[in-house]
Amino acid sequence: MPTPADPPTGAYSPLPKVPTGITGFDEITEGGLPKGRVSLVAGAAGSGKTVFAMGFLVNGAEKYGDPGLFVSFEETSRDLETNFASQGFDLGALEEKGLIALDHIRVERSEMEETGDYDLEGLFVRLGAEIDAIGAKRVVLDTIEVLFSAFKDEIVIRAEIKRLFQWLADRGVTAIVTGESGDRHITRHGLEEYVADFVVVLTHLVDDMTATRRLRIVKYRGSSHGTNECAFLIDQHGISVLPLSSLGLRHGAPTGRVSSGIARLDELLGGRGPYRASSVLFSGTAGTGKTSIAASFADAACARGEKALYFAFEESPDQLLRNMRSIGIDLEQWVGRGLLRICAERPQHRGLEMHLVRMDREIEEFSPTVAVVDPITSFESVGIRSSVRAMLTRLIDTMKARQVTALFTSLTETGEYAESTGVGVSSLMDTWILMRNVETDGRRTRGLYVLKSRGMAHSNAIRELVLSDDGVDLLDLPSDVDPPPAAAPAQP
């Protein structure tokens, strides 16, 4: 008979977890790594195993107060300190505080010999002393292949791997063991992935001369988790993961409005501009003023004391600042005050997923209320249309989840249907505004009108876009200029 203290039959008891502190990773694992168990991080050389493991240890010390022990069988402690300084990890300072201990163990067969057999008793004694010395709660062994290179007997190797994992579990530490990829198995010996409670595989793929880092959780005993591949980035801040599979339609829908910075454009959108945390698209052919409107949008946000993040894929920051000064928009003042950050690079610099991870990192660090992506069609040079659409879908969801009002520009090539975006994301946008050049009687006029704006009353009037020394403005369309002709149905 069950006692009153016993949990009811079938009661759910969540698996205790330890957060890694790695951006995005704890989300897809629903909390981090299994507490008091051994996790395997596997991958080929250069895939980021050591960086992942060190991030787990450093974040544990800095964010959660968990002392950690890092045991390397390849790099010396001095090499580790030097290498990770480039990623902002001050391992020496953490060592002085007693939050981290670094140890380099040189593996030699002769040092593991004991009465004719080979085992890890000497290693266990050494690890035990180091764990006790700092009260380590997190332990990393990097990498397991080097450790077992001294063993020749496959039966002995398998027995000792099991014993090592069991020893770590018995000590109650949350451990990461890194392993090299094998030919037929996840790891060379093919046993670690069966013994470990958690297995994540890191890959570094190159497609069409563009490199992408990805991770995939192979198994997680006792816990649900994301199963899709996720892109991750290694930069001066360590590892950042964008949990693509976890993004969903759960974001809020604020009712507040945000001004575009152009009074008559706000009038077309119910008199107050688009909704906050919504997505706004300006599409049109070259020279229709898309970037000028985007700059006005960012300028207005900064003038309100809000932060604006501008992703430019065709102009350098200096070029953008210079060009906008010609129409009376001084963005440089906001850069100097820390209210505007311009991130500019050619789209070919990295793959689609890496762009996505980088942009997510910038949004997280800068915490803007508005963001500009100018133009989204530049990504067509990096991937096929379906891949670009998938990437932009995730970017839009990321913006909405972080409550960022996003303005996107899209270049429509001459000869394309006016009501198309090239990369097919119009259906994802909350507000879509079309910009066109209209030529008549030797005069070119920039025209603008709202195609859609979800959840608000909006005008169907066509306005003339005027760029002057005083900025951007909209005027009533001259009577001698014919409105844009009816466009063909939007392409999917």
C-alpha positions in Angstrom: 0.0 0.0 0.0 1.4 3.4 -0.9 2.0 5.8 2.0 0.6 9.4 2.0 4.1 10.6 1.3 4.3 8.6 -1.9 3.6 10.4 -5.2 0.4 9.3 -6.9 0.6 6.6 -9.5 1.6 8.1 -12.8 2.6 11.5 -11.4 5.0 13.4 -13.5 8.4 14.2 -12.0 10.5 16.4 -14.2 14.2 15.5 -14.7 16.5 17.8 -12.7 18.6 19.9 -15.2 21.6 22.2 -15.1 21.4 25.3 -17.3 24.4 25.7 -19.7 24.0 29.4 -20.0 24.5 29.0 -23.8 22.1 31.3 -25.6 19.3 29.3 -27.2 20.6 25.9 -26.1 18.8 25.7 -22.8 15.6 26.5 -24.7 15.7 23.6 -27.1 16.7 21.3 -24.2 14.0 22.7 -22.0 16.4 23.6 -19.2 19.9 22.4 -20.0 21.9 19.2 -19.4 20.8 16.4 -17.0 21.9 17.2 -13.5 24.4 14.7 -12.0 24.7 12.8 -15.2 27.2 12.5 -18.1 26.6 14.2 -21.4 28.5 13.5 -24.6 29.3 16.3 -27.1 30.5 14.7 -30.3 31.8 16.1 -33.6 34.7 16.3 -36.1 37.8 18.4 -35.6 36.9 22.1 -35.6 33.2 21.6 -35.0 33.2 23.5 -31.7 33.2 20.7 -29.0 35.8 22.4 -26.7 34.2 25.8 -27.1 30.8 24.3 -26.1 32.3 22.5 -23.1 34.2 25.5 -21.9 31.1 27.7 -22.3 29.2 25.3 -20.1 31.9 25.5 -17.4 32.5 29.3 -17.5 28.7 30.1 -17.6 28.3 27.8 -14.6 30.9 29.7 -12.7 29.9 33.2 -13.7 26.1 33.0 -13.9 25.2 30.2 -11.4 28.1 30.1 -9.0 28.9 26.4 -9.8 32.7 25.6 -9.5 34.0 23.6 -12.5 36.9 21.4 -13.4 38.2 21.3 -17.0 40.5 18.4 -17.8 42.2 18.5 -21.2 44.1 15.6 -22.7 45.4 17.7 -25.6 45.9 21.4 -24.7 47.9 22.7 -21.8 46.3 25.0 -19.2 48.2 28.0 -20.6 47.1 27.2 -24.1 43.5 27.1 -23.0 43.8 30.5 -21.2 45.3 32.1 -24.3 42.9 30.5 -26.8 39.7 31.4 -24.8 40.8 34.9 -24.1 39.8 35.7 -27.7 36.2 34.8 -26.8 36.1 36.9 -23.6 36.7 34.1 -21.2 39.2 35.2 -18.4 40.0 31.7 -17.2 43.0 33.0 -15.1 40.7 35.3 -13.1 38.2 32.5 -12.5 41.0 30.2 -11.4 42.2 32.8 -8.8 38.6 33.0 -7.5 38.5 29.2 -7.1 35.6 28.9 -9.5 37.5 27.0 -12.2 40.3 24.5 -12.2 42.2 23.7 -15.3 44.3 20.5 -15.6 46.3 19.0 -18.5 46.9 15.3 -18.3 49.5 13.9 -20.6 48.4 10.4 -21.4 51.1 7.7 -21.6 50.6 4.0 -21.6 53.3 3.4 -19.0 51.5 5.6 -16.5 48.4 3.6 -16.6 50.0 0.2 -16.2 49.0 -1.7 -13.1 49.9 -5.4 -12.6 49.9 -6.1 -16.3 46.5 -4.5 -16.9 45.5 -1.0 -17.9 42.8 0.9 -16.1 41.8 4.4 -14.9 42.4 4.1 -11.2 45.1 6.7 -11.3 42.9 9.1 -13.2 40.0 8.6 -10.7 42.3 9.5 -7.8 43.5 12.6 -9.5 40.0 13.7 -10.6 38.6 13.0 -7.2 41.2 15.2 -5.5 40.7 18.1 -7.9 36.9 17.9 -7.6 37.1 18.0 -3.8 39.7 20.8 -3.8 37.2 23.4 -5.4 33.9 21.6 -4.7 33.4 21.2 -8.4 29.8 20.7 -9.5 30.6 20.7 -13.3 33.3 18.6 -14.9 34.6 18.5 -18.5 36.9 15.8 -20.0 38.2 16.8 -23.4 38.7 14.6 -25.4 38.0 11.0 -24.6 39.8 9.5 -27.6 43.1 10.8 -26.4 42.5 9.4 -23.0 41.9 5.9 -24.4 44.7 6.1 -26.9 46.8 4.3 -24.4 44.5 1.2 -24.5 44.9 -1.3 -27.2 42.4 -4.0 -26.1 38.9 -3.2 -27.4 37.3 -5.1 -24.5 39.3 -3.1 -22.0 38.4 0.1 -23.7 34.7 -0.6 -23.5 34.9 -1.7 -19.9 36.8 1.4 -18.9 34.5 3.8 -20.7 31.6 2.4 -18.8 33.5 2.6 -15.6 34.5 6.2 -16.3 30.9 7.3 -16.9 29.7 5.5 -13.9 32.4 7.0 -11.7 31.4 10.5 -12.8 27.8 9.8 -12.1 28.6 8.4 -8.7 30.4 11.6 -7.8 27.2 13.5 -8.4 28.8 16.0 -10.8 27.2 17.2 -14.1 29.8 16.2 -16.6 30.5 16.7 -20.3 32.8 14.3 -22.2 33.8 15.4 -25.7 34.4 12.8 -28.4 35.6 12.7 -32.0 33.2 11.6 -34.7 33.6 8.0 -35.9 33.2 6.4 -39.3 30.3 4.1 -38.4 29.2 5.5 -35.1 28.8 8.9 -33.5 32.1 8.4 -31.8 35.2 6.4 -32.7 34.6 3.7 -30.1 30.8 3.6 -30.7 30.0 3.0 -27.0 30.0 6.5 -25.5 26.7 7.4 -27.2 25.0 4.4 -25.6 26.4 5.0 -22.1 25.8 8.8 -22.0 22.4 10.1 -20.9 22.6 13.0 -23.3 24.2 13.2 -26.7 24.6 16.2 -29.0 26.4 16.1 -32.3 28.1 19.2 -33.7 28.8 19.6 -37.4 30.7 22.1 -39.5 29.3 21.9 -43.1 30.5 23.7 -46.2 28.1 24.1 -49.1 28.9 26.2 -52.2 31.9 27.7 -50.4 29.7 28.8 -47.4 30.3 27.3 -44.0 27.5 26.6 -41.5 27.8 25.2 -38.0 24.9 23.0 -36.8 24.0 20.9 -33.7 21.5 18.2 -33.3 20.4 16.5 -30.1 20.5 12.7 -30.7 19.1 11.6 -27.4 18.1 12.8 -24.0 17.1 10.2 -21.5 14.1 11.1 -19.4 13.4 14.4 -21.1 11.7 15.8 -24.2 13.8 18.0 -26.5 14.0 19.6 -29.9 15.1 17.1 -32.6 15.8 19.4 -35.5 19.2 20.6 -36.5 19.9 24.1 -35.2 22.4 26.6 -36.5 25.0 28.0 -34.0 27.6 30.7 -34.1 31.0 30.9 -32.5 32.3 34.4 -32.0 34.0 36.6 -29.4 31.2 35.8 -27.0 31.4 32.0 -27.3 28.5 29.9 -28.7 25.1 31.1 -29.5 22.3 28.8 -30.8 19.2 29.9 -32.6 16.5 27.3 -31.6 14.7 27.3 -35.0 12.4 24.4 -34.1 11.2 26.1 -30.9 9.9 29.3 -32.6 6.2 29.3 -32.9 3.1 31.5 -33.2 3.0 32.3 -29.5 4.1 36.0 -29.5 1.9 38.8 -28.2 0.1 41.3 -30.3 0.4 44.8 -28.8 -2.2 47.4 -29.7 0.2 50.4 -29.4 1.4 52.2 -32.5 4.8 53.4 -33.7 5.3 56.4 -35.9 7.1 55.9 -39.2 8.6 59.4 -38.8 6.6 60.5 -41.9 3.3 62.1 -40.8 1.4 61.6 -44.0 2.5 57.9 -44.2 1.2 57.4 -40.7 -2.1 58.9 -42.0 -2.4 56.1 -44.5 -2.0 53.6 -41.7 -5.0 54.6 -39.5 -3.4 57.9 -38.6 -0.9 56.5 -36.1 1.4 54.3 -38.0 1.9 50.5 -37.8 1.4 48.4 -34.7 4.3 47.8 -32.4 6.1 44.5 -32.8 4.6 44.1 -36.3 6.4 43.4 -39.5 6.3 46.1 -42.2 7.4 45.6 -45.8 8.3 48.3 -48.4 8.8 46.8 -51.8 9.6 48.5 -55.1 12.1 48.8 -58.0 15.4 50.5 -57.6 15.3 54.2 -56.9 11.8 54.3 -55.4 13.0 55.5 -52.0 12.9 52.3 -49.9 16.1 53.0 -48.0 15.1 56.6 -47.4 11.9 55.5 -45.7 13.8 52.9 -43.7 16.2 55.6 -42.5 13.3 57.9 -41.5 11.8 55.0 -39.6 15.1 54.5 -37.6 15.6 58.2 -37.2 12.1 58.7 -35.7 12.7 55.8 -33.2 15.9 57.3 -32.0 14.4 60.8 -31.7 11.9 59.2 -29.3 14.8 57.9 -27.2 14.3 54.3 -28.4 17.1 52.0 -29.8 17.1 51.2 -33.5 19.1 48.4 -35.2 19.8 48.7 -38.9 21.0 45.7 -40.9 22.4 46.9 -44.2 23.4 44.5 -46.9 24.2 46.9 -49.8 25.8 50.0 -48.2 28.5 50.5 -45.7 27.7 52.5 -42.5 29.6 55.5 -43.7 27.9 55.4 -47.1 24.5 55.1 -45.5 25.2 58.0 -43.1 26.4 60.2 -46.0 23.5 59.4 -48.3 20.9 60.1 -45.7 22.5 63.5 -44.8 21.7 64.5 -48.4 18.0 64.4 -47.5 18.3 66.0 -44.1 18.4 62.8 -42.0 21.3 62.9 -39.5 21.7 59.3 -38.4 25.3 59.9 -37.2 24.1 61.7 -34.1 22.2 58.6 -32.9 25.2 56.3 -33.6 27.2 58.6 -31.3 24.6 58.5 -28.6 24.4 54.7 -28.7 20.8 54.7 -29.9 21.5 53.4 -33.4 23.6 50.4 -34.4 24.4 49.8 -38.0 25.4 46.2 -38.9 26.6 46.1 -42.5 28.1 43.2 -44.5 27.7 41.5 -47.8 25.2 38.7 -47.7 27.8 36.3 -49.2 29.9 36.7 -46.1 28.1 33.8 -44.4 25.3 31.3 -45.0 21.6 32.0 -44.4 21.5 30.3 -41.0 24.6 32.1 -39.8 23.0 35.4 -40.8 20.0 34.4 -38.8 22.1 33.5 -35.7 24.1 36.7 -36.0 21.1 38.9 -36.3 19.4 37.2 -33.4 22.6 37.8 -31.3 22.7 41.5 -32.3 19.0 41.9 -31.3 19.6 40.2 -28.0 22.7 42.3 -27.1 21.4 45.7 -28.3 17.7 45.3 -27.3 16.2 47.6 -29.9 12.6 48.5 -30.1 12.7 48.8 -33.9 14.9 47.1 -36.5 15.5 47.5 -40.3 16.6 44.8 -42.7 17.6 46.5 -46.0 17.0 44.7 -48.4 15.8 41.1 -47.8 16.2 40.3 -51.5 19.9 40.4 -51.1 19.8 37.0 -49.5 18.8 35.5 -52.9 22.6 35.5 -53.7 23.2 33.1 -50.7 20.4 30.4 -51.1 17.5 29.2 -53.2 14.2 30.9 -52.8 12.6 28.3 -50.5 15.6 28.5 -48.1 15.5 32.3 -48.1 11.8 32.2 -47.3 12.4 29.8 -44.5 15.2 31.9 -43.0 13.1 35.1 -43.2 10.1 33.4 -41.7 12.3 32.5 -38.7 13.7 36.0 -38.6 10.2 37.6 -38.5 9.2 35.2 -35.8 12.3 36.1 -33.8 11.5 39.8 -34.1 7.9 39.3 -33.0 8.9 37.1 -30.1 11.3 39.8 -28.9 8.6 42.5 -29.5 10.7 44.4 -32.1 8.9 46.4 -34.7 10.6 45.4 -37.9 10.8 47.2 -41.3 11.9 45.2 -44.3 12.7 46.5 -47.8 12.5 44.3 -50.9 13.8 45.1 -54.3 11.4 44.3 -57.2 13.3 43.8 -60.5 12.1 45.6 -63.6 9.6 43.4 -65.4 8.4 41.5 -62.3 4.9 41.8 -61.1 4.6 44.9 -58.9 2.7 43.0 -56.2 5.5 40.4 -55.6 8.5 40.4 -53.3 10.9 38.1 -55.1 11.5 35.9 -52.1 7.7 35.3 -51.4 7.3 36.6 -47.9 4.4 39.1 -48.5 1.9 36.8 -46.7 4.1 36.9 -43.6 4.0 40.7 -43.4 1.5 42.6 -41.3 1.8 45.7 -43.4 2.8 45.8 -47.0 3.4 49.1 -48.9 4.2 49.2 -52.6 6.5 51.8 -54.1 6.8 52.5 -57.8 8.3 54.8 -60.3 5.7 56.4 -62.6 6.9 58.1 -65.8 4.7 60.5 -67.8 5.3 63.5 -70.0 9.0 63.4 -69.3 8.6 63.4 -65.6 9.3 60.7 -63.1 7.2 60.5 -60.0 7.6 58.1 -57.1 4.3 56.6 -56.1 3.4 54.8 -52.9 0.3 53.0 -51.6 -0.8 50.5 -49.0 -1.5 47.0 -50.2 -2.5 45.6 -46.9 -2.3 46.3 -43.2 -3.7 43.7 -40.9 -6.0 44.6 -38.0 -6.3 48.3 -38.8 -8.2 50.7 -41.1 -5.9 51.9 -43.8 -6.2 54.2 -46.8 -6.3 53.0 -50.4 -5.0 56.4 -51.7 -1.9 56.7 -53.8 0.6 59.3 -52.7 3.7 60.8 -54.3 6.9 60.3 -52.4 9.1 63.3 -52.3 12.8 63.4 -51.2 14.2 66.8 -50.3 16.7 68.6 -48.0 14.0 68.4 -45.3 13.6 64.6 -45.5 10.8 62.4 -46.8 7.3 63.5 -47.3 4.1 62.4 -49.1 2.0 64.6 -51.4 -1.2 64.1 -53.2 -0.5 62.5 -56.6 -0.5 65.2 -59.4 -3.6 65.0 -61.5 -1.6 64.8 -64.7 0.0 61.6 -63.6 -1.9 58.3 -64.1 -2.0 56.0 -61.1 -0.1 52.8 -61.3 -1.8 50.2 -63.4 -3.5 47.2 -61.8 -1.0 44.6 -61.0 -1.2 40.9 -61.6 -2.0 38.7 -58.7 0.7 38.4 -56.1 3.0 35.5 -56.5 3.3 33.0 -53.6 
